[in-house]
Amino acid sequence: MNRIEQLFIKKSKQGKKALVTYTVAGDPTIKKSKKVLEQLITSGADIIEIGIPFSDPMSEGPVIQKAHERSLKNQTNLDLILKISSELRLKNEKVPIVLMGYMNSFLSMGKQLYKNLSKAGIDGIIVVDLPYDESHAFFSKLKEFHIDLIRLISPTTDNVRLKNMLSSSSGYLYYVSLKGITGSKIKNFSEVQNKVKKIKSLTDLPVVVGFGIKDPLTAKKMSSFSDGIVVGSKIVELVEKNSITKINQLTRSLKRAID
């Protein structure tokens, strides 16, 4: 049983939901990025999602796109991110660390990828553009190293594709609450709720909801029918403004809202 499974079992027993935070590694600088991650953990984040910068982050809105650009200027790569993760793991053994990125970034490490992820204390990965025909082999290899393959489920994912995706998923499922890019606004809560209910009827995996969650009120609504929420754009916006204090305040307020 890895950290992600342990976390959701604990949350379920407590009747609480998970707060998942997302930031881009190396933004605005390598040093400050590491400090932000440490502060998110201290402020109550249950799972840390670390974004791997990419030259064409197609699913991201303007806020996170700019973060990718800043990070790439700092020459942030997967090797460096694994080093940061290893240092985080030395300070905290319990909080799961998940890497989120695009296929090319993971492929760049070749056959050493799985061993290096495990060595750095990574608990799961999200591959935004993972081809379906490659997902089973990828999933099986990660499983050997007790690393979860967390899948993104969108509003347009049909039932056939959803069932196929579930067969190569572990850890938790990340439901994208809206059609569009990160940072957009959620317009129909009942539609999201119905979709999450449908997903949960097909799997025992926890379902967390992301995209469009920027404040405690929205977080509370989304957590009422899911197993947790993901907040990214709002945190990245505060990273750009170099406001550690406001990041701490936001994280704590989100935590209070969903507990």
N, C-alpha and C positions, 0 to 999 in steps of 0.2 A: 504493500500500500504506500503510494508516494504522497508527497505533501498536499497536492491538489485534492486527492480523494479524502485524505484526513481532514482537510479544512472543511469541505462540504458536509462530511458526516457530522463534524462538530457543530457547524452552523445549523444543520437540520435538527439536531438534538436540542439546541438552544432556542430554536424558533427564530433565528436571525438570518440575515441575508449578507452576501459577500460584496464588499466594495473593491472593485478592480480599477486600478488607475493606469493610464497610458501616458508615456512621454517618449520623446525621441532621444536616443542615446547621442551624446556629444553636442547637445543643444542646451544653452548657447555656446558653451565651451565644454571640454571633456571634464574639467574639474567641477564646474558648476552643475553639470548633468549628474555627476555622481552624488553631489550634495543634495540635489532635488530628490533623487531616488531614496536616499537615506531619510530625508525629512518626510517623504510620503509614508514610509514604513512607520516612523515614529508617530505620525499623525493619525494612523489607524487604517491604512490601506491593507486589505487582506491578501490581495494578489497584485504583483507588480508586472505590468506588461511593458516591455522595453521595445520601442520601435527601432528597426534597423534602417538607416537612411538609404534611400534609393533615388536614382535620377528621374524616374517616372512613376511616382506614387499615385497610380490612377484612381484609387478609391478615396483619396484624401481631399479635403477642402483646402481653401487658401491658407488657413492658419497652420495646419500641419504640413502642407507643402513647403511653406517658408521654413519651418523647422528642419525639414529634410535638407533643404538647401544650405542652411546655416551649418548643419552637422557635417555635410559633405565637404564644405570649405575647411572644416577642422580635420579632414582626412579620417573621419570615423569609419571603421570597417568592422567586420564580424570578429576578427581576432581581438581587437581592442575592446569590443563589447563583452566578449567572454572574459577578458581580464577584469573588467569592471564588475561583472557578475560574480566572479570568483571572490573579489574583495568584499562585495556585499554579503556573500554567503558566509564569509568568515565572521561577520558581525551579527548575522541573523540566520539561524538554522531552520526557522519555522515558516517564514513567509515564502510562498511559491513565487518563482521567477519564470515568466513566460516571454519568449522572444516573438515579435511579430514583424514579418517582412515579406519580401518577394522571393520567388524561387531562385533567381540568379544569385542572390546573396548567400543562400544556403548551399547551392551547388558549387560555389567558389571554393569551398573547403574540401570538396571531394570526399573520398572514403573516410577521412578522418573526422568528418562532421559529427557523427553520432558519439564517438569517444570524447571529442572535445566538448560537446554540449554537456555530456554527463559529468566530465571532470570539472566543469565550471559551475555545477550545481543547478543547471537548467531543468525545470520541471515539465515544461511544455513549449510547443511552438505553434504559431499560427502562420500559415503560408497563404497570403492573399490570392495568389494566382496559381495555386497548385492544380495541375491538370488531373482530371478525374482518373484517367487510365494509369497514372503514376502513383496515385494516392495509396493503394493497397500495399505496394512494395515499400513505400516510404513509411507507412504506418507500422508495418511488421518490423522493419529495421529499428525504428524508434522504440517500439515495444520491448525489444531485446535489452535496451538500455534504460527501461522504466521511464521513458519520456513520453508525454501525451501529445497526440496530434489533435489540436483543437480546431474544429471546423467552423467556418462562417456560414450561417444560414440567412438568406435574404428573403424579403417579402415575395420575390418572384420564383423562389425555389418550389417546384411542383412536388407532389407526393412521391412519385417514382424516384426522382433524383434525391429527395430527402432521405428515403429509406436506404438508397445506395450509399449515401454519404455517412449515414449512421453506422454502417458496417465497418467503416474505417475512421472512426472517431473515438476519442477518449478524453478523460479529464472533465471537460464541460463543453457546452455548445455556446457559441457567440451568435446571438440573433441580432442582425442588423435591423433596427427598428423602422427604417424608412428607405425609400428608393432615392438614391442620391449619394452625396458625398458626406464625409464627416463635417460636423459643424452646422448641418441643416437643422431646421426646427421640426419637431414631431407635431403632426396635425390631427392624427386620429388614434387616440389611446386604445379605444375598444378594438380596433383592427389589430393592433399589436398584441393585445391581450388574447384575442382569439387565435392568433397564429402561434403564440407561445403555448397556449393550451393544447393546440393540435400537436405541436412538437413533443410536448411532455407526455402525450398519450401514446407516443411511439417509442419512447426511450426512458431509461432510468437515469440517464446522464443529466446533471444540473444544466439549466439554461440561464444564461446571463444576457442582459439586453444592453446594447450600446448604440451610439450615434444619437445626437440630439439631446443628451442629458447634460444640463449645464448648471442646475441649481437643486437645492434640497427638495423643493416641491415636486419637481419632475422625477427626481430620484425615488422619492417615496411612492409615487404613483406606479412607477415601473417595477419597483421591488415588491409591490403588493401581490403581483402575479408571477414573478420570476424568482430565481434563486440568487440573483445578484444583479448589479448594474456596473457598466463600464463608463468611466468618464475620461475623456482625452482632450478634445479641443479646448475646453475651458482651462484645463491645467496648462496645456502648451501655450495658450495665450498669456497666462500669468508668467510662464517661464520666459517668454519673449520680453515681458516688462520687468523681468529680473526681480520679481516680488515673492521671495520665499515666505514671508509672513502671511501674505494672502493665500498662498498655496496651502499652508498649514491650516489657515482658517477655513478654507473651502473644504479641505479633506475632512476636517473634524465635523463640519456642519453636515456634510453628506453622510458621514458615519452615523451621526445622531439621527438623521432622517430615516435611515433604513433599518436601524436596530429596533 
